[in-house]
Amino acid sequence: MLRHRICVVAQCLLFVFAAASAHAQAGAQTWASPEQLRAEYLSLLDTLSQRVSADDRSAWADDMRQKIRDLRVQVKGLSAEALEQIAKGTDRKSFARMQDAITNGSDRVMSSTFASQRVSSQFALAANPLSPIVPPDYDAAVAGTTCSTTPTAASTIDGEKIGLYVDRGLSLVAEVGCETLVVIVGEGSNLPLCIAWGVTKGIEVVLDSLIDHQDFCNSLLDGADGAATAANVINVHDDVAAVDTHLTNVDNHIAEEFTALDTHLVVLFNQLSNQIAEGTALLNAGLQQVMKLELTPEGRRTIVPAILTCSGTNCPKVLLNCAAAGCSWNNVGPLP
């Protein structure tokens, strides 16, 4: 009975391996040669190596470099036979998608502060504010960490995540093939698919660590942006309050100017009224003097001396003796 069960299990595993092999052979047709797969793997490792800054001497960066170096040695050390078996078990289309996503990033349009130059670096005002705009302090935000002050683009992280998901798919295929061969053949983890599984798992570890590190660093820079924004909101509030106070002062000053102008205009109008009244009185006094001269017989005409020196209302009334009916030769006031 036990022997029968073992045979059934063996047959099932053989079926799984056969299905995996058939799928792998279909994918292998797209590879020009097994050496193409080696070159693509080494190119992918070069791309991952560039994601770790050469200036970063932290333990995390050293660990990433060592992992990539180990993977490079492992890929370079693959024999031609092993490489051929791995090529058969690796889908070219999926591998190309992973490599393109990691190398070139995602082509999806995303709304992010990292999709273009950071918003905080674009502060520009047409007028001078009452207090300076506070820029983000990126140096303080990343102090004590292995992060730089330059963010990782969202498209880059998104591409790495796509590559990670594809790599996990490739790793799953290699894992199934490796476990099947180990159970049936019993040759351990040095079989080609087991090596492929190890390489894909290594790439998965590197990508996972890179993405976590980049997300962490970007979050610190976002925090600096948020802190600067909050500080600038406070500054804007203070500026608005100062402008409000200034406008109140200007309003009061304008009101005072209008009050003073009104008072000044009243004085001017009173002066003008007085001048018109004096001028009218002076004109009337002169006309009355002319009338008196016209009514006075020839040889007896004289000018009242005060007419020549008066200024208006203080002029003498030379026709006071005229009745309401008017003046006549016998009713023109005192004759000279």
C-alpha positions as CSV (number, residue, x, y, z in Angstrom):
1,M,0.0,0.0,0.0
2,L,2.8,2.4,0.9
3,R,4.7,1.5,-2.2
4,H,1.6,2.3,-4.3
5,R,1.2,5.7,-2.7
6,I,4.9,6.5,-3.4
7,C,4.4,5.6,-7.0
8,V,1.3,7.9,-7.2
9,V,3.2,10.8,-5.7
10,A,6.1,10.1,-8.1
11,Q,3.8,10.1,-11.1
12,C,2.2,13.4,-10.0
13,L,5.5,15.1,-9.6
14,L,6.6,13.8,-13.0
15,F,3.4,15.3,-14.5
16,V,4.1,18.6,-12.9
17,F,7.7,18.6,-14.1
18,A,6.6,17.6,-17.6
19,A,4.1,20.5,-17.7
20,A,6.7,22.9,-16.4
21,S,9.2,21.6,-19.0
22,A,6.7,22.0,-21.8
23,H,6.0,25.6,-20.8
24,A,9.7,26.3,-20.5
25,Q,10.5,24.9,-23.9
26,A,7.8,27.2,-25.5
27,G,9.4,30.2,-23.7
28,A,13.0,29.1,-24.7
29,Q,12.2,29.6,-28.4
30,T,12.5,33.3,-27.9
31,W,16.1,33.1,-26.6
32,A,18.7,33.5,-29.4
33,S,21.2,31.4,-27.3
34,P,21.8,30.4,-23.7
35,E,24.6,33.0,-23.6
36,Q,22.0,35.7,-24.3
37,L,20.3,34.8,-21.0
38,R,23.7,35.1,-19.2
39,A,24.3,38.5,-20.8
40,E,20.7,39.7,-19.8
41,Y,21.2,38.6,-16.2
42,L,24.5,40.4,-16.0
43,S,23.0,43.5,-17.5
44,L,20.2,43.4,-15.0
45,L,22.7,43.0,-12.1
46,D,24.6,46.1,-13.5
47,T,21.3,48.1,-13.3
48,L,20.7,47.0,-9.8
49,S,24.3,47.9,-8.8
50,Q,23.8,51.4,-10.1
51,R,20.8,51.9,-7.8
52,V,23.2,51.8,-4.8
53,S,25.1,55.0,-4.7
54,A,28.8,54.7,-4.8
55,D,29.1,57.4,-2.1
56,D,26.9,55.4,0.3
57,R,29.2,53.6,2.7
58,S,26.5,52.4,5.1
59,A,26.2,48.8,6.2
60,W,23.0,48.5,4.1
61,A,24.8,49.6,0.9
62,D,27.7,47.3,1.5
63,D,25.3,44.4,2.1
64,M,23.5,45.2,-1.2
65,R,26.8,45.4,-3.1
66,Q,27.9,42.1,-1.7
67,K,24.7,40.4,-2.6
68,I,24.9,41.7,-6.2
69,R,28.5,40.6,-6.5
70,D,27.6,37.1,-5.2
71,L,24.8,36.9,-7.8
72,R,27.2,38.1,-10.6
73,V,29.8,35.4,-9.6
74,Q,27.0,32.8,-9.6
75,V,25.7,33.8,-13.0
76,K,29.2,34.0,-14.6
77,G,30.1,30.6,-13.1
78,L,27.2,28.8,-14.8
79,S,28.3,26.0,-17.1
80,A,27.0,25.9,-20.7
81,E,24.9,22.8,-19.9
82,A,23.4,24.5,-16.8
83,L,22.8,27.7,-18.7
84,E,21.0,25.9,-21.4
85,Q,18.7,24.2,-18.9
86,I,18.0,27.5,-17.2
87,A,17.2,29.1,-20.6
88,K,14.7,26.4,-21.2
89,G,13.0,27.0,-17.9
90,T,13.0,30.9,-18.1
91,D,10.3,32.6,-20.1
92,R,12.0,35.2,-22.3
93,K,9.0,37.5,-22.6
94,S,8.5,37.7,-18.8
95,F,12.3,38.2,-18.3
96,A,12.3,41.1,-20.8
97,R,9.4,42.7,-19.1
98,M,11.1,42.5,-15.7
99,Q,14.4,43.9,-17.1
100,D,12.7,46.8,-19.0
101,A,10.6,47.7,-15.9
102,I,13.6,47.8,-13.7
103,T,15.9,49.6,-16.2
104,N,13.5,52.1,-17.7
105,G,10.9,52.4,-14.9
106,S,7.1,52.4,-15.3
107,D,5.5,54.2,-18.3
108,R,2.3,54.7,-16.4
109,V,1.2,58.2,-15.8
110,M,1.2,58.8,-12.0
111,S,0.4,61.9,-9.9
112,S,3.4,62.3,-7.6
113,T,5.7,65.0,-6.2
114,F,8.5,63.0,-7.7
115,A,7.2,62.8,-11.3
116,S,8.8,66.2,-12.0
117,Q,10.9,68.6,-10.1
118,R,9.8,68.8,-6.5
119,V,7.1,71.4,-5.9
120,S,9.0,72.8,-3.0
121,S,11.9,73.8,-5.2
122,Q,9.7,75.8,-7.4
123,F,8.7,78.6,-4.9
124,A,8.7,81.9,-6.8
125,L,6.6,85.0,-5.9
126,A,5.9,88.0,-8.1
127,A,5.9,90.3,-5.1
128,N,8.2,90.3,-2.0
129,P,6.4,88.7,1.0
130,L,6.6,90.3,4.4
131,S,8.6,87.2,5.6
132,P,10.7,84.8,3.5
133,I,9.3,81.6,2.2
134,V,10.7,78.7,4.2
135,P,12.4,76.0,1.9
136,P,12.3,72.3,2.9
137,D,15.3,71.3,5.0
138,Y,16.2,68.1,3.2
139,D,19.6,67.9,4.9
140,A,18.0,67.8,8.3
141,A,15.4,65.3,7.2
142,V,17.9,62.7,6.1
143,A,20.5,63.4,8.8
144,G,21.6,60.2,10.5
145,T,20.3,58.0,7.7
146,T,21.8,56.5,4.5
147,C,19.4,58.6,2.4
148,S,20.4,61.4,0.1
149,T,18.6,64.7,-0.5
150,T,17.6,63.6,-4.0
151,P,14.3,61.6,-4.2
152,T,13.8,58.5,-6.3
153,A,11.3,59.0,-9.1
154,A,7.9,57.4,-8.7
155,S,8.3,55.8,-12.1
156,T,11.6,54.2,-11.0
157,I,10.1,52.7,-7.9
158,D,7.0,51.6,-9.8
159,G,9.2,49.9,-12.4
160,E,11.2,48.1,-9.7
161,K,7.9,46.8,-8.2
162,I,6.8,45.5,-11.5
163,G,10.1,43.8,-11.9
164,L,9.8,42.4,-8.4
165,Y,6.4,40.8,-9.2
166,V,7.6,39.4,-12.5
167,D,10.8,38.0,-10.8
168,R,8.6,36.3,-8.2
169,G,6.7,34.6,-11.0
170,L,9.9,33.4,-12.6
171,S,11.1,32.3,-9.2
172,L,7.9,30.3,-8.6
173,V,8.4,28.4,-11.9
174,A,12.1,27.6,-11.0
175,E,11.1,26.6,-7.5
176,V,8.5,24.1,-8.7
177,G,11.0,22.6,-11.2
178,C,13.8,22.5,-8.5
179,E,11.6,20.8,-5.9
180,T,10.3,18.3,-8.5
181,L,13.9,17.4,-9.6
182,V,15.1,17.1,-6.0
183,V,12.3,14.7,-5.0
184,I,12.6,12.6,-8.1
185,V,16.2,12.6,-8.9
186,G,17.6,13.5,-5.5
187,E,20.6,15.5,-6.9
188,G,20.2,18.4,-4.4
189,S,20.2,22.1,-5.1
190,N,23.0,22.2,-7.8
191,L,20.6,21.3,-10.6
192,P,20.1,24.1,-13.1
193,L,16.5,25.0,-12.1
194,C,17.6,25.2,-8.5
195,I,20.4,27.5,-9.5
196,A,17.9,29.6,-11.4
197,W,15.7,29.6,-8.4
198,G,18.6,30.8,-6.2
199,V,19.4,33.7,-8.7
200,T,15.8,34.8,-8.9
201,K,15.4,34.7,-5.1
202,G,18.6,36.7,-4.8
203,I,17.3,39.4,-7.2
204,E,14.0,39.4,-5.3
205,V,15.9,40.1,-2.0
206,V,17.8,43.0,-3.7
207,L,14.7,44.5,-5.2
208,D,12.8,44.3,-2.0
209,S,15.5,46.0,0.0
210,L,16.0,48.7,-2.7
211,I,12.2,49.5,-2.8
212,D,11.9,49.6,1.0
213,H,15.0,51.9,1.2
214,Q,13.8,54.2,-1.5
215,D,10.3,54.4,-0.1
216,F,11.7,55.2,3.3
217,C,14.0,58.0,2.0
218,N,11.2,59.5,-0.1
219,S,9.0,59.6,3.0
220,L,11.6,61.6,4.8
221,L,11.8,64.1,2.0
222,D,8.0,64.3,1.8
223,G,8.0,65.0,5.6
224,A,10.4,67.9,5.0
225,D,8.1,69.2,2.3
226,G,5.2,69.0,4.7
227,A,7.0,70.7,7.5
228,A,8.0,73.5,5.1
229,T,4.5,73.9,3.9
230,A,3.2,74.2,7.5
231,A,5.8,76.8,8.2
232,N,4.9,78.7,5.1
233,V,1.2,78.6,6.0
234,I,2.1,80.2,9.3
235,N,4.1,82.8,7.4
236,V,1.3,83.5,5.0
237,H,-1.1,83.8,7.9
238,D,1.2,86.3,9.6
239,D,1.6,88.2,6.3
240,V,-2.2,88.4,5.8
241,A,-2.6,89.7,9.4
242,A,0.1,92.3,8.7
243,V,-1.6,93.3,5.4
244,D,-4.9,93.6,7.3
245,T,-3.4,95.8,9.9
246,H,-1.7,97.9,7.1
247,L,-5.0,98.2,5.2
248,T,-6.8,99.3,8.4
249,N,-4.1,102.0,8.9
250,V,-4.4,103.1,5.3
251,D,-8.2,103.3,5.7
252,N,-7.9,105.4,8.8
253,H,-5.4,107.6,7.1
254,I,-7.6,108.1,4.1
255,A,-10.6,108.9,6.4
256,E,-8.4,111.5,8.2
257,E,-7.4,113.0,4.8
258,F,-11.0,113.3,3.6
259,T,-12.0,114.9,6.9
260,A,-9.2,117.4,6.6
261,L,-10.0,118.0,3.0
262,D,-13.7,118.6,3.8
263,T,-12.7,121.1,6.5
264,H,-10.4,122.9,4.1
265,L,-13.0,123.0,1.3
266,V,-15.5,124.5,3.8
267,V,-13.0,127.2,4.6
268,L,-12.3,127.9,1.0
269,F,-16.0,128.0,0.1
270,N,-16.6,130.5,3.0
271,Q,-13.7,132.6,1.8
272,L,-15.0,132.5,-1.8
273,S,-18.5,133.5,-0.6
274,N,-17.2,136.4,1.4
275,Q,-15.1,137.6,-1.6
276,I,-18.1,137.3,-3.9
277,A,-20.2,139.3,-1.4
278,E,-17.6,142.0,-0.9
279,G,-17.0,142.2,-4.7
280,T,-20.8,142.5,-5.3
281,A,-21.1,145.2,-2.6
282,L,-18.1,147.1,-4.1
283,L,-19.6,146.8,-7.6
284,N,-23.0,148.1,-6.4
285,A,-21.4,151.0,-4.5
286,G,-19.6,152.0,-7.7
287,L,-22.7,151.7,-9.8
288,Q,-24.6,153.8,-7.3
289,Q,-21.9,156.5,-7.5
290,V,-22.2,156.5,-11.3
291,M,-26.0,156.8,-11.0
292,K,-25.6,159.7,-8.6
293,L,-23.2,161.4,-10.9
294,E,-25.6,161.0,-13.8
295,L,-28.4,162.5,-11.7
296,T,-26.4,165.5,-10.5
297,P,-26.4,168.6,-12.7
298,E,-23.3,169.6,-14.6
299,G,-20.9,171.6,-12.6
300,R,-22.0,170.2,-9.3
301,R,-20.9,166.6,-9.8
302,T,-18.4,165.1,-7.2
303,I,-17.4,161.7,-6.1
304,V,-17.8,160.6,-2.5
305,P,-14.2,160.2,-1.3
306,A,-15.0,156.9,0.7
307,I,-15.9,155.2,-2.6
308,L,-12.3,155.3,-3.6
309,T,-11.0,153.5,-0.6
310,C,-13.8,151.1,0.5
311,S,-13.7,147.4,-0.2
312,G,-17.3,146.3,-0.4
313,T,-19.8,146.2,2.4
314,N,-18.1,149.1,4.1
315,C,-18.7,151.4,1.1
316,P,-21.1,154.4,1.7
317,K,-24.7,154.2,0.4
318,V,-24.7,157.3,-1.8
319,L,-28.4,156.8,-2.9
320,L,-29.9,156.3,0.6
321,N,-32.3,159.2,0.0
322,C,-33.9,157.6,-3.0
323,A,-37.5,156.6,-2.3
324,A,-38.9,153.3,-3.2
325,A,-40.3,154.8,-6.4
326,G,-36.7,155.6,-7.5
327,C,-34.5,158.6,-7.6
328,S,-35.2,162.0,-9.3
329,W,-33.5,165.3,-9.7
330,N,-34.9,166.4,-6.4
331,N,-34.5,163.1,-4.5
332,V,-31.0,161.8,-5.0
333,G,-29.6,162.2,-1.5
334,P,-27.4,164.9,-0.2
335,L,-26.0,167.0,-3.0
336,P,-22.5,168.4,-2.8
